[in-house]
Amino acid sequence: MGALCVAMAGCQSLQSSDSFLGVITPYRVEVVQGNVITKELAALVKPGMSPAQVRDLLGTPLLTDVFHADRWDYVFTIRRQGAEPQLRRVVARFKSDKLERLIAEDELPGERDFVAAIDTFKTLRDAPPLALSPVQLQALPVPPKPAAAAAEPMGALRAYPPLEPKP
């Protein structure tokens, strides 16, 4: 009976933690829904644009309502292992088939900020730069100059038989 209680307690602790003994982490599916709308993208959208123009820039809204045709909801969510979950809501309001305003609940991130927020391989990004500095370029040895090659004769060096027999 005691062994059963210990085993059940062990199962409960496995469900509540994100890793097994701090070593093994279960795989979590990355869930991305909606449209990523950044500061740069929102700056392209101007009042007075048609719904088609807004759709071309921002993509198809995640939520549209038949009863509120003048409102498009762009919702973006991402859950990625090793990064904080994100939720952003942007509402496009239309009046007489023209965009009246674009409303974001929170401040939208820039493209670089967004990528940095979901980048889970930051430790691998500490690789050395691929280009040499001017000091490193000057420290390189000077390659030897190639010796002047003897002038090679132009034209065929061998006589080949004709491809077609003579008549």
Secondary structure, 3 states (H helix, E strand, C coil): CHHHHHHHHHHHHHHHCCCECCCECCCCCCEEEECCCCHHHHHHCCCCCCHHHHHHHHCCCCEECCCCCCEEEEEEEEECCCCCCEEEEEEEEEECCEEEEEEECCCCCCHHHHHHHHCCCHHHHHCCCCCCCHHHHHHCCCCCCCCCCCCCCCCCCCCCCCCCCCC
